[in-house]
Amino acid sequence: MSKGANSSGSFAVELQTNPVARAILLLGATVLNGQGKLNPAISEFCAKLDAQFESIHRRQALLDALRLRRKWRTADIPRLEQLDLPPVASRKLEELKRNPRKGRGVIREFVPASEIFRRGLCDDFRRVDLDTPPHERLACYKKTRWFPEVVEAAYRGELELAKQHVGVSGSRAGRPHELAEAAVGAAAGISPAMVRRHCHQERMARRGPGMGDAAAPTNAAELRRHLEHGPPPG
């Protein structure tokens, strides 16, 4: 794949995961000309970009399916038929139809890039909409890539609070890290084990090149307010 294709693929992923990038594209797409219509050049650009993203997305789904071809099951047939399988893979699909293989499918349902984009944009608006119920806003936050960051920041703050209350060695109530995980988990609607997982994920991510310092520590109460009512102003 060419360098340009790789760059386009990265940009496509960025638009799917980064609300700021989506907002910039949305702002550009709504630039109006003097007649109150979409600027034709921007409209054409967005149409071409959408087609390019869809092609990249569909090709990636196909590659993912081909990597799992030895594990295909009969349950995968409807989802495989959504993809543009090459001749060799099509023959394997026909063979699977003739000789069923029981078991849980391994292929994810294909969702067009445009639908992923739409869902992501809807989630962005729902997070900042004051009328969004807390449990729905929390569900939207859990889909974002910075959710582990806010969880880890709250854990560090809760850990220090727990050490102050029960000491470094802990008490009958539990050790400091156990109390911190439980408090953060209750605030975020996840298990203590998931808190540990998100903290580990965030610490590993900060080791990457160009990564900044850790976010300032918070606590479980602040995390709950953030997730249920949105980030504090400013």
GUVO-651111 format. One line per field, with one value per residue (C-alpha): residue in one letter; residue number from 0; x, y, z. Coordinates in nm, 4 decimals, decimal comma. Example, Ala and Ser with C-alpha at 12.3 -4.5 7.8 and 13.67 -1.06 7.14 Angstrom:
# GUVO-651111
residuo	c(a	s)
num	c(0	1)
x	c(1,2300	1,3670)
y	c(-0,4500	-0,1060)
z	c(0,7800	0,7140)
This chain:
# GUVO-651111
residuo	c(m	s	k	g	a	n	s	s	g	s	f	a	v	e	l	q	t	n	p	v	a	r	a	i	l	l	l	g	a	t	v	l	n	g	q	g	k	l	n	p	a	i	s	e	f	c	a	k	l	d	a	q	f	e	s	i	h	r	r	q	a	l	l	d	a	l	r	l	r	r	k	w	r	t	a	d	i	p	r	l	e	q	l	d	l	p	p	v	a	s	r	k	l	e	e	l	k	r	n	p	r	k	g	r	g	v	i	r	e	f	v	p	a	s	e	i	f	r	r	g	l	c	d	d	f	r	r	v	d	l	d	t	p	p	h	e	r	l	a	c	y	k	k	t	r	w	f	p	e	v	v	e	a	a	y	r	g	e	l	e	l	a	k	q	h	v	g	v	s	g	s	r	a	g	r	p	h	e	l	a	e	a	a	v	g	a	a	a	g	i	s	p	a	m	v	r	r	h	c	h	q	e	r	m	a	r	r	g	p	g	m	g	d	a	a	a	p	t	n	a	a	e	l	r	r	h	l	e	h	g	p	p	p	g)
num	c(0	1	2	3	4	5	6	7	8	9	10	11	12	13	14	15	16	17	18	19	20	21	22	23	24	25	26	27	28	29	30	31	32	33	34	35	36	37	38	39	40	41	42	43	44	45	46	47	48	49	50	51	52	53	54	55	56	57	58	59	60	61	62	63	64	65	66	67	68	69	70	71	72	73	74	75	76	77	78	79	80	81	82	83	84	85	86	87	88	89	90	91	92	93	94	95	96	97	98	99	100	101	102	103	104	105	106	107	108	109	110	111	112	113	114	115	116	117	118	119	120	121	122	123	124	125	126	127	128	129	130	131	132	133	134	135	136	137	138	139	140	141	142	143	144	145	146	147	148	149	150	151	152	153	154	155	156	157	158	159	160	161	162	163	164	165	166	167	168	169	170	171	172	173	174	175	176	177	178	179	180	181	182	183	184	185	186	187	188	189	190	191	192	193	194	195	196	197	198	199	200	201	202	203	204	205	206	207	208	209	210	211	212	213	214	215	216	217	218	219	220	221	222	223	224	225	226	227	228	229	230	231	232	233)
x	c(0,0000	0,1290	0,2267	-0,0707	-0,3080	-0,1590	-0,2065	-0,5663	-0,6288	-0,4892	-0,7041	-1,0100	-0,9434	-0,8853	-1,2222	-1,3908	-1,2346	-1,1572	-1,4540	-1,2416	-1,1507	-1,5157	-1,6217	-1,3664	-1,4942	-1,8548	-1,7764	-1,6102	-1,9023	-2,1473	-1,9673	-2,2333	-2,2070	-2,3987	-2,7129	-2,7405	-2,6291	-2,3310	-2,0212	-1,9970	-1,6216	-1,6616	-1,9579	-1,7567	-1,4562	-1,6698	-1,8284	-1,4862	-1,3564	-1,6588	-1,6069	-1,2375	-1,3094	-1,5714	-1,3269	-1,0538	-1,2982	-1,4429	-1,0955	-0,9887	-1,2988	-1,2156	-0,8551	-0,9716	-1,2095	-0,9437	-0,7037	-0,9649	-1,0568	-0,9371	-1,1832	-1,4910	-1,8139	-2,1575	-2,2773	-2,0368	-2,1938	-2,4383	-2,1616	-1,9102	-2,1645	-2,1591	-1,7936	-1,6372	-1,4519	-1,1811	-1,2322	-1,0306	-1,2213	-1,5530	-1,4802	-1,4072	-1,7384	-1,9234	-1,7476	-1,8603	-2,2201	-2,1927	-2,0164	-2,1501	-1,9200	-2,0900	-1,9783	-1,9860	-1,9014	-1,5761	-1,6643	-1,8055	-2,1068	-1,9947	-2,1023	-2,0421	-1,7971	-2,0692	-2,2795	-1,9827	-1,9226	-2,2909	-2,3007	-1,9826	-2,1105	-2,4400	-2,2478	-2,0429	-2,3575	-2,5224	-2,2241	-2,2528	-2,6332	-2,7604	-3,0795	-2,8965	-2,9762	-2,6713	-2,6721	-2,6746	-2,3927	-2,1911	-2,2453	-2,1181	-1,8093	-1,7210	-1,6841	-1,4250	-1,0539	-0,9911	-1,2155	-0,9114	-0,7387	-1,0133	-1,0470	-0,6731	-0,6618	-0,9468	-0,7756	-0,4543	-0,6502	-0,8545	-0,5416	-0,3912	-0,7170	-0,7309	-0,3725	-0,4660	-0,7665	-0,6375	-0,2614	-0,0261	-0,0780	-0,4573	-0,7171	-1,0035	-1,1863	-0,9153	-0,5864	-0,5575	-0,5505	-0,8550	-1,0531	-0,9502	-1,0492	-1,3856	-1,4609	-1,3644	-1,5476	-1,8679	-1,8388	-1,7721	-2,0150	-1,7442	-1,5863	-1,2656	-1,0978	-1,1944	-1,0523	-0,7184	-0,7363	-0,8031	-0,5260	-0,2790	-0,3904	-0,3428	0,0018	0,1191	-0,0132	0,1832	0,5041	0,4642	0,6727	0,5417	0,2986	0,2508	0,2380	-0,0394	-0,3594	-0,3927	-0,5340	-0,9032	-1,1247	-1,4330	-1,6776	-1,5296	-1,5275	-1,8969	-1,9848	-1,7756	-1,9341	-2,2918	-2,2944	-2,0008	-1,6572	-1,6405	-1,6388	-1,3018)
y	c(0,0000	0,3436	0,6043	0,8115	0,5225	0,4697	0,8362	0,8233	0,5168	0,6861	0,9908	0,7704	0,6080	0,9510	1,0734	0,7632	0,8050	1,1759	1,4078	1,7161	1,5898	1,5120	1,8566	2,0212	1,8220	1,8959	2,2669	2,2637	2,0779	2,3419	2,6417	2,8188	3,0179	3,3363	3,1457	2,9595	2,6271	2,4064	2,5279	2,2945	2,2469	2,1412	1,9187	1,7446	1,7083	1,5488	1,3092	1,1948	1,1660	0,9599	0,7222	0,6869	0,6138	0,3570	0,1803	0,1711	0,0538	-0,2227	-0,3417	-0,3614	-0,5643	-0,8028	-0,8442	-0,9118	-1,1807	-1,3450	-1,3693	-1,5779	-1,7998	-2,1187	-2,0501	-1,9691	-2,1286	-2,1683	-1,8820	-1,6534	-1,7107	-1,4134	-1,1756	-1,3120	-1,2601	-0,8884	-0,8700	-0,8720	-1,1997	-1,2868	-1,6042	-1,8327	-1,7182	-1,7435	-2,1091	-2,1663	-2,0002	-2,2318	-2,5278	-2,4078	-2,3993	-2,7600	-2,8801	-2,6888	-2,6233	-2,5725	-2,3195	-1,9504	-1,7236	-1,5289	-1,2582	-0,9272	-0,7812	-0,5306	-0,1743	0,0889	0,3639	0,6242	0,4566	0,4415	0,8101	0,8918	0,6959	0,8615	1,2081	1,1351	1,0180	1,3407	1,5528	1,3344	1,3774	1,7579	1,7787	1,8890	1,6901	1,3587	1,1253	1,0459	0,6734	0,7483	1,0015	0,7458	0,4882	0,7403	0,8209	0,4526	0,4394	0,7185	0,6582	0,8908	0,6949	0,5013	0,8357	0,9772	0,6433	0,6248	0,9862	0,9176	0,5998	0,7871	1,0417	0,7755	0,5763	0,8703	0,9265	0,5573	0,5675	0,8620	0,6790	0,3228	0,3654	0,2156	-0,1400	-0,1125	-0,2286	-0,4743	-0,2711	-0,3601	-0,2440	0,1065	-0,0091	-0,2310	0,0538	0,2886	0,0400	-0,0213	0,3508	0,4353	0,1318	0,2345	0,5876	0,4714	0,1822	-0,0785	-0,3567	-0,3139	-0,5524	-0,3250	-0,0281	-0,2117	-0,2885	0,0731	0,1971	-0,0463	0,0536	0,4233	0,3730	0,1687	0,4338	0,7079	0,5180	0,5796	0,8421	1,1953	1,1255	1,3981	1,3826	1,2083	1,3991	1,5624	1,3200	1,3523	1,1247	0,9057	1,1863	1,4118	1,1226	1,0554	1,4227	1,4287	1,1182	1,2031	1,5778	1,6349	1,7882	2,0997	2,4306	2,5727)
z	c(0,0000	-0,0853	0,1683	0,0654	0,1288	0,4723	0,5551	0,4369	0,6459	0,9563	0,8889	0,8477	1,1838	1,3367	1,2144	1,3567	1,7010	1,7423	1,8023	1,7364	1,3885	1,3198	1,4380	1,2054	0,9093	1,0042	1,0330	0,6925	0,5382	0,6584	0,5090	0,3055	-0,0132	-0,0808	-0,1831	0,1464	-0,0030	0,0623	-0,1099	-0,4157	-0,3735	-0,0096	-0,0942	-0,3673	-0,1373	0,1362	-0,1130	-0,2372	0,1179	0,2185	-0,0747	0,0115	0,3782	0,2808	0,0491	0,3144	0,5800	0,3618	0,2593	0,6242	0,7126	0,4292	0,5456	0,9017	0,7741	0,5575	0,8506	1,0310	0,7333	0,9046	1,1892	0,9791	1,0992	0,9452	1,1632	0,9745	0,6316	0,6374	0,7430	0,4932	0,2159	0,2979	0,1953	-0,1518	-0,1127	-0,3665	-0,5755	-0,3475	-0,0386	-0,2253	-0,2981	0,0692	0,1535	-0,0869	0,0693	0,4122	0,2880	0,1686	0,4827	0,7856	1,0799	1,4123	1,6683	1,7414	1,4489	1,4426	1,1897	1,3069	1,1346	0,8732	0,9510	0,6792	0,7640	0,7145	0,9843	1,2241	1,1573	1,2189	1,5443	1,6657	1,5838	1,7598	2,0671	2,0637	2,0701	2,3351	2,5678	2,5650	2,5500	2,8927	2,8370	2,7941	3,0875	3,3051	3,2232	2,8478	2,8811	3,0781	2,8016	2,5451	2,7529	2,7800	2,4004	2,3895	2,3790	2,6754	2,9140	3,0511	3,1145	3,3368	3,5172	3,5846	3,7060	3,9485	4,0683	4,1552	4,3564	4,5346	4,6113	4,7983	4,9871	5,0808	5,2124	5,4324	5,5755	5,6235	5,5974	5,3431	5,4724	5,4773	5,7298	5,7607	5,4979	5,2494	5,1088	4,9630	4,6017	4,6582	4,8129	4,5322	4,2621	4,4275	4,4636	4,1049	3,9711	4,1496	4,0102	3,6550	3,6510	3,5946	3,7994	4,0041	3,7602	3,4716	3,6638	3,6852	3,3148	3,2172	3,4467	3,2931	2,9427	3,0184	3,1763	2,8799	2,6395	2,8178	2,7513	2,3792	2,1983	2,2140	2,4969	2,7545	3,1319	3,3184	3,3827	3,7236	3,9820	4,0631	4,2737	4,2450	4,3227	4,0535	3,8080	3,8717	3,8166	3,4992	3,3521	3,4469	3,3780	3,1446	3,2092	3,4269	3,2334	3,1437)
